[in-house]
Amino acid sequence: MGRPLHDTIGPYDEDSNLRLLCEAEGGKPPPSLLWYREDQMMDDSYSHSADNKTIRNDILIINLTRHDLNTKYSCQASNPNFTAPIQTSVRLDINLKPLDIRLNSLEGQLSAGNSVELVCNTAGSRPPAQVSWFRDSRPLSHSSERTQTIGNLTTSAITYTPTADDHGAYLSCRAENLRLANSTIEIGYKLNVFCFPYIPPPNPPPPSFRVISEALVASRVVSAHAFDHKT
């Protein structure tokens, strides 16, 4: 009986179909060939080649799910002469979509110009999900980001400073498995940004004048002399 190169095969995509083929050669009398899922027999519909030298049994797994991850599928060959059966097994590796996403609530906590921490948690993706931030469907500008992955849980935390223009905008966090199409999940809410009232300066006052100093100029006739004009 041929053996796979690795005990774990894949990864295969969630929701895809998988066909497993098992073949055995030799044995007298020809062996039966059975498929097991874990320890539960799932298929015994084997067939013989025309010369009876090869026996084969293939199974089709429809719509792989996360429940198939690391599941053991075994092919067992045995004949009725009481010899010990031989068996080969594989386990499935599967690319999985994100299953859950959560975003911390900031209701009543946003003030224009004051930085806050936004935290988005997502779970269930294999490999770990990529987390992205958006404002009205456009990438969100932020000052820093920290990402941590433990198992299939990914946490993204950013420092964000809202402005008055952000009031009413839709902020969202998205998680997706880059290996799978249509795997994006999203959560978000409209921003409620508090702003201090703006009081414009008053109109400038009209020009004013003030007297810096006064000077009094007086004149009087001290003396007068008549004179004759001689030609």
DOTOR-97285 format. One record per residue: residue number from 1; residue in one letter; x, y, z of N, C-alpha, C in turn. Coordinates in steps of 0.1 Angstrom, whole numbers, plus 5000, padded with zeros to 4 digits. Each point is the difference from the previous one (the first is absolute). Example, Ala and Ser with C-alpha at 12.3 -4.5 7.8 and 13.67 -1.06 7.14 Angstrom:
2
1,A,5132,4943,5078,4991,5012,5000,5009,5012,5000
2,S,4996,5011,4993,5009,5011,5000,4992,5011,5008
# end
This chain:
231
1,M,5009,4988,5000,4991,5012,5000,5009,5012,5000
2,G,4997,5010,4991,5008,5012,5000,4997,5009,5012
3,R,5010,5008,5004,4998,5008,5011,5002,5015,4996
4,P,4993,5009,5006,5002,5015,4996,5014,5004,5005
5,L,5004,5011,4994,5013,5005,5004,5000,5006,5014
6,H,4989,5005,5004,4999,5006,5014,4987,4995,5007
7,D,5001,4999,5013,4988,4996,5007,4989,5010,5000
8,T,5004,5013,4998,4990,5011,4999,5000,5005,4986
9,I,4988,5001,4994,4999,5004,4986,4992,5013,4999
10,G,5003,5008,4990,4993,5013,4999,5010,5011,5000
11,P,4996,5012,5003,4986,5004,5004,4991,5000,4989
12,Y,4987,4997,5003,4989,5001,4990,4991,5011,5005
13,D,4992,5006,4991,4992,5011,5004,4987,4996,5006
14,E,4996,5007,5010,4986,4998,5006,4990,5001,4989
15,D,4990,4992,5001,4988,4999,4990,5004,4994,4987
16,S,5013,4995,4998,5003,4993,4988,4997,4985,5001
17,N,5002,4993,4989,4998,4986,5000,5013,4993,4999
18,L,5001,4988,5006,5013,4993,5000,4997,4985,4997
19,R,5008,4995,4991,4999,4986,4996,5013,4993,5005
20,L,4998,4989,5008,5011,4992,5005,5000,4986,4993
21,L,5011,4996,4995,5001,4987,4992,5010,4991,5008
22,C,4996,4988,5002,5008,4990,5006,5001,4988,4990
23,E,5012,4995,4999,5002,4988,4991,5009,4990,5008
24,A,4997,4987,4997,5008,4989,5006,5003,4990,4989
25,E,5012,4995,5001,5004,4989,4991,5004,4988,5007
26,G,4998,4988,4993,5004,4988,5006,4989,4995,5010
27,G,5004,4989,5007,4991,4994,5009,4993,4988,4994
28,K,4999,4990,5007,4993,4988,4996,4993,4993,5012
29,P,4987,5000,4999,4991,5006,4989,5001,5015,5000
30,P,4995,5007,4989,5001,5014,5000,4993,5007,5012
31,P,5006,5010,5005,4995,5006,5013,4987,5009,4997
32,S,4993,5002,5011,4990,5011,5000,5007,5013,5004
33,L,4994,5011,4995,5007,5013,5002,4989,5009,5006
34,L,5002,5005,5012,4990,5008,5007,5006,5013,5004
35,W,4991,5010,5000,5004,5014,5005,4993,5002,5014
36,Y,5008,5006,5009,4995,5004,5013,5002,5015,5003
37,R,4991,5006,5006,5001,5013,5005,5002,4999,5015
38,E,5012,5004,5005,5004,4996,5014,4998,4985,5001
39,D,4991,4996,5009,4999,4985,5002,4986,4995,4994
40,Q,4994,5009,4993,4986,4996,4994,5002,4996,4985
41,M,4996,4988,4997,5000,4996,4986,4990,5008,4992
42,M,5005,5006,4989,4992,5009,4992,4998,4995,4986
43,D,5008,4991,4994,4998,4996,4987,5006,4986,4998
44,D,4993,4991,4994,5005,4986,4997,4998,4997,4985
45,S,4998,5010,4992,4997,4997,4986,5013,5000,4991
46,Y,5008,4990,5003,5013,4998,4992,4997,4993,4987
47,S,5009,5001,4991,4999,4993,4987,5013,4994,4996
48,H,5000,4990,4991,5012,4993,4996,5003,5004,4985
49,S,5013,5000,4997,5003,5001,4986,4997,4988,4992
50,A,5001,5001,4987,4996,4989,4991,5009,4987,5003
51,D,5012,5002,5004,5009,4989,5002,5000,4996,5015
52,N,4992,5006,5008,4999,4997,5014,5013,5003,5008
53,K,5009,5008,4994,5012,5002,5007,5000,5013,5009
54,T,4991,5009,4996,4998,5013,5007,4986,5001,5005
55,I,4999,5005,5013,4987,5003,5006,5001,5015,5003
56,R,4989,5006,4998,4999,5015,5002,4987,5004,5007
57,N,5001,5010,5008,4988,5006,5006,5002,5015,5001
58,D,4992,5008,4995,5001,5014,5001,4987,5006,5006
59,I,5002,5010,5008,4989,5007,5007,5000,5015,4996
60,L,4989,5006,5000,4998,5014,4997,4995,5007,5013
61,I,5007,5009,5005,4996,5008,5012,4994,5013,4994
62,I,4988,5003,5003,4993,5011,4994,5000,5012,5011
63,N,5004,5012,4995,4999,5012,5009,5008,4998,5013
64,L,5013,5000,4998,5009,4999,5012,4996,5011,5010
65,T,5000,4997,5013,4996,5009,5010,5012,5000,5011
66,R,4999,5009,5009,5010,5001,5011,5000,4987,5008
67,H,4989,4993,5000,4999,4987,5007,5009,4990,4994
68,D,5004,5002,4987,5009,4990,4994,5015,5003,5003
69,L,5003,5012,5006,5014,5003,5003,5006,4990,5009
70,N,5011,4995,4996,5008,4990,5007,4992,4986,5002
71,T,4990,4998,4993,4992,4988,5000,5009,4989,4993
72,K,5000,4988,5006,5008,4989,4995,4991,4992,4991
73,Y,5004,4998,4987,4994,4991,4991,5010,4988,4997
74,S,4994,4988,5002,5009,4988,4999,4994,4991,4989
75,C,5010,4994,4993,4996,4990,4990,5006,4986,5005
76,Q,4991,4990,5001,5005,4988,5006,4997,4988,4990
77,A,5011,4992,4998,4999,4989,4991,5001,4987,5009
78,S,4991,4991,4998,5000,4987,5007,4994,4990,4991
79,N,5004,4987,5003,4993,4989,4993,4996,4989,5010
80,P,4992,4991,4996,4994,4991,5010,5009,4989,5005
81,N,5013,5001,4997,5009,4989,5005,5006,5003,5013
82,F,4994,5009,5007,5003,5003,5014,5014,5006,5002
83,T,5006,5005,4989,5013,5007,5001,4996,5014,5005
84,A,5010,5006,5007,4997,5014,5006,4998,5010,4988
85,P,4989,5008,5001,4998,5010,4990,5011,5010,5000
86,I,5002,5006,4988,5009,5012,4999,4992,5012,4998
87,Q,5006,5011,5004,4992,5013,5000,5009,5012,4998
88,T,4995,5010,4993,5007,5012,4999,4990,5012,5003
89,S,5005,5010,5006,4991,5011,5005,5006,5014,4996
90,V,4991,5009,4998,5004,5014,4998,4991,5009,5008
91,R,5005,5011,5003,4992,5011,5007,4999,5012,4991
92,L,4989,5007,5001,4997,5011,4991,5004,5013,5006
93,D,5007,5008,4992,5003,5014,5004,4990,5009,4991
94,I,4994,5009,5006,4989,5008,4993,5002,5015,5002
95,N,4999,5008,4990,4999,5014,5001,4986,5004,5004
96,L,4999,5007,5011,4987,5004,5006,4998,5015,5000
97,K,4987,5003,4998,4996,5014,5000,4999,5005,5015
98,P,5002,5014,5001,4997,5005,5014,4986,4997,5004
99,L,4998,4997,5013,4987,4996,5005,4993,5011,5008
100,D,5008,5009,5006,4995,5009,5009,5008,5013,5000
101,I,4994,5011,5002,5007,5013,5001,4994,5009,5010
102,R,5008,5007,5008,4994,5009,5010,5009,5013,5001
103,L,4993,5011,5003,5006,5013,5001,4996,5007,5013
104,N,5010,5005,5007,4996,5006,5013,4992,5013,4998
105,S,4990,5002,5009,4991,5011,4998,5006,5013,5006
106,L,4998,5011,4993,5006,5013,5004,4989,5010,5001
107,E,4988,4996,5002,4988,5009,5001,5002,5010,5011
108,G,5000,5013,4997,5001,5010,5010,5014,5003,5004
109,Q,5010,4994,4994,5014,5001,5004,5009,5008,4990
110,L,4994,5004,4989,5008,5007,4990,4999,5015,5001
111,S,5012,5006,5000,5001,5015,5000,5010,5004,4990
112,A,4996,5010,4992,5009,5004,4990,5014,5004,5005
113,G,5010,4994,4994,5014,5004,5005,5005,4991,5010
114,N,4992,4991,5007,5005,4991,5010,5001,4986,4995
115,S,5012,4994,5002,5003,4987,4994,4993,4989,5009
116,V,4995,4990,4993,4994,4988,5006,5006,4987,4994
117,E,4998,4989,5007,5005,4987,4995,4988,4992,4996
118,L,5000,4996,4987,4990,4991,4994,5006,4986,5000
119,V,4992,4990,5004,5004,4986,5001,4990,4992,4992
120,C,5005,4992,4991,4992,4991,4992,5005,4986,5002
121,N,4991,4991,5003,5003,4985,5002,4993,4992,4990
122,T,5007,4990,4994,4994,4991,4991,5005,4986,5002
123,A,4992,4990,4998,5003,4986,5003,4995,4991,4989
124,G,5006,4988,4999,4996,4990,4991,5007,4998,4988
125,S,5008,5010,4995,5007,4999,4988,5012,4991,5000
126,R,5003,4993,4990,5012,4992,4998,5005,5001,4986
127,P,5011,5005,4998,5009,5007,5009,4994,5012,5006
128,P,5007,5007,5010,4994,5011,5006,4995,5011,4991
129,A,4990,5007,5003,4994,5010,4992,5008,5012,4999
130,Q,4999,5007,4989,5006,5014,4999,4989,5010,5004
131,V,5004,5009,5009,4990,5010,5005,5003,5013,4994
132,S,4990,5007,4995,5002,5014,4994,4989,5009,5006
133,W,5004,5013,5000,4991,5010,5006,4995,5010,4988
134,F,4988,5004,5001,4994,5009,4990,4992,5011,5006
135,R,4999,5011,4993,4991,5011,5003,4992,5003,4987
136,D,4987,4997,5001,4992,5002,4988,5006,4992,4988
137,S,5003,4988,5002,5005,4990,4990,5014,5004,4994
138,R,5007,5010,5006,5013,5003,4996,5010,4997,5012
139,P,5012,4996,4996,5010,4997,5011,5001,5011,5010
140,L,5000,4996,5013,5000,5010,5011,5014,5004,5003
141,S,5003,5013,5001,5013,5005,5004,5001,5000,5015
142,H,5010,4994,5005,5002,4999,5015,5015,5001,5002
143,S,5003,5003,5013,5014,5002,5003,5008,4987,5003
144,S,4994,4990,5005,5008,4988,5003,4990,4988,5000
145,E,5005,4988,4998,4992,4988,5000,5009,4988,5006
146,R,4993,4993,5009,5006,4988,5006,4991,4988,4997
147,T,5006,4989,4995,4993,4988,4997,5006,4988,5007
148,Q,4991,4992,5006,5004,4988,5007,4992,4989,4996
149,T,5006,4988,4998,4993,4988,4996,5003,4989,5010
150,I,4990,4994,5006,5001,4988,5008,4991,4990,4995
151,G,5005,4989,4995,4991,4990,4993,4993,5006,4989
152,N,4987,4999,5000,4992,5006,4989,4993,5013,5004
153,L,5005,5006,5011,4995,5013,5005,5010,5010,4996
154,T,4995,5011,4993,5009,5011,4996,4994,5013,5006
155,T,5009,5008,5006,4996,5012,5006,5008,5011,4994
156,S,4993,5011,4995,5006,5012,4994,4995,5012,5009
157,A,5010,5007,5004,4998,5012,5008,5006,5012,4994
158,I,4993,5011,4998,5006,5012,4994,4997,5012,5009
159,T,5009,5010,4998,4998,5013,5007,4994,5009,4990
160,Y,4989,5006,5003,4992,5009,4990,4997,5013,5006
161,T,5002,5011,4993,4996,5013,5005,4989,5006,4991
162,P,4988,5000,5004,4989,5005,4992,5000,5015,4999
163,T,4994,5005,4989,4999,5014,4998,4985,5003,4999
164,A,4997,5013,5000,4986,5004,4998,4993,4994,4988
165,D,5008,4999,4989,4995,4995,4987,4996,4985,5001
166,D,5005,4993,5010,4997,4986,5002,4986,4997,5005
167,H,4994,5010,5005,4986,4998,5006,4991,4995,4989
168,G,4993,4989,5003,4991,4994,4991,5006,4991,4990
169,A,5014,4999,5000,5006,4991,4990,4999,4985,5006
170,Y,5001,4991,4990,4998,4985,5004,5014,4994,5001
171,L,5004,4997,5012,5012,4993,5003,4998,4985,5001
172,S,5009,4992,4993,4998,4986,5000,5013,4992,5001
173,C,4999,4988,5004,5011,4991,5001,4997,4988,4991
174,R,5009,4996,4992,4998,4988,4991,5010,4989,5003
175,A,4995,4988,4999,5009,4988,5001,4998,4992,4988
176,E,5011,4995,4994,4999,4991,4989,5011,4990,4999
177,N,4998,4988,4995,5010,4990,4997,5004,5003,4985
178,L,5013,5004,4998,5004,5003,4987,5001,4989,4991
179,R,4999,4987,5005,5000,4989,4991,4986,4995,4995
180,L,4990,5007,5006,4986,4996,4996,4993,5012,4995
181,A,4993,4997,4989,4991,5011,4994,4987,5001,5009
182,N,4995,5012,5000,4987,5002,5007,5001,4996,5015
183,S,5011,5003,5006,5002,4996,5014,4999,5012,5010
184,T,4997,5012,4994,5001,5012,5008,4988,5001,5009
185,I,5002,5004,5013,4990,5003,5009,5003,5014,5006
186,E,4990,5008,5004,5002,5014,5004,4991,5004,5011
187,I,5005,5009,5008,4992,5006,5011,5004,5014,5001
188,G,4990,5009,5004,5003,5014,5001,4988,5008,5006
189,Y,5002,5013,5001,4990,5009,5005,5003,5014,4995
190,K,4989,5008,5001,5002,5014,4997,5007,5007,5012
191,L,5009,5009,4997,5007,5008,5010,4992,5011,5005
192,N,5000,5002,5013,4994,5011,5007,5011,5008,5007
193,V,5004,5010,4993,5012,5008,5005,4995,5013,5006
194,F,5004,5002,5013,4997,5012,5007,5010,5011,4997
195,C,4996,5012,4998,5009,5011,4997,4997,5012,5010
196,F,5010,5007,5004,4998,5012,5007,4995,5011,4991
197,P,4990,5008,5005,4995,5010,4992,5011,5010,4996
198,Y,4998,5005,4988,5010,5010,4994,4994,5013,5000
199,I,5006,5010,5007,4995,5013,5001,5010,5009,4992
200,P,4996,5005,4989,5009,5009,4992,5003,5013,5007
201,P,5011,5005,4998,5004,5013,5006,4990,5011,4995
202,P,4998,5010,5008,4991,5011,4996,5006,5008,4988
203,N,4991,5007,4993,5005,5009,4989,5009,5010,5006
204,P,5011,5004,4993,5009,5010,5006,4993,5013,5002
205,P,5003,5007,5011,4993,5013,5003,5004,5011,4990
206,P,4992,5010,4998,5005,5011,4991,5012,5007,5005
207,P,5007,5006,4992,5012,5008,5005,4996,5010,5010
208,S,5008,5002,5010,4997,5011,5010,5012,5009,5001
209,F,4997,5012,5004,5010,5010,5001,5001,5006,5015
210,R,5011,5004,5004,5001,5006,5013,5010,5011,4999
211,V,4999,5010,5009,5009,5012,5000,5012,4996,5007
212,I,5011,5001,4994,5013,4997,5007,5005,5012,5007
213,S,4999,5012,4994,5005,5012,5007,4993,5012,4994
214,E,5000,5011,5007,4994,5012,4995,5011,5011,5000
215,A,4999,5009,4991,5009,5011,5000,4992,5013,4997
216,L,5003,5010,5008,4993,5013,4998,5010,5010,4994
217,V,4996,5005,4989,5008,5010,4993,4993,5014,5002
218,A,5006,5009,5006,4994,5014,5002,5009,5011,4995
219,S,4995,5010,4995,5008,5011,4995,4994,5014,5004
220,R,5008,5009,5003,4995,5014,5002,5010,5010,4995
221,V,4995,5012,4998,5008,5011,4995,5008,5006,5012
222,V,5012,4999,5000,5008,5006,5011,5002,5015,4998
223,S,5004,5004,4988,5001,5015,4997,4998,5002,4985
224,A,4998,5012,4997,4997,5004,4986,5007,5013,4997
225,H,5006,5001,4990,5007,5013,4996,4995,5004,4986
226,A,4997,5012,4999,4997,5006,4986,5012,5004,4994
227,F,5001,4999,4987,5011,5006,4993,4995,5005,4987
228,D,5008,5009,4995,4997,5006,4988,5008,4993,4989
229,H,4993,4999,4989,5007,4994,4989,5004,5011,4991
230,K,5013,5002,4999,5006,5010,4992,5004,4995,4986
231,T,4997,5008,4991,5005,4996,4986,5013,5007,4997
# end
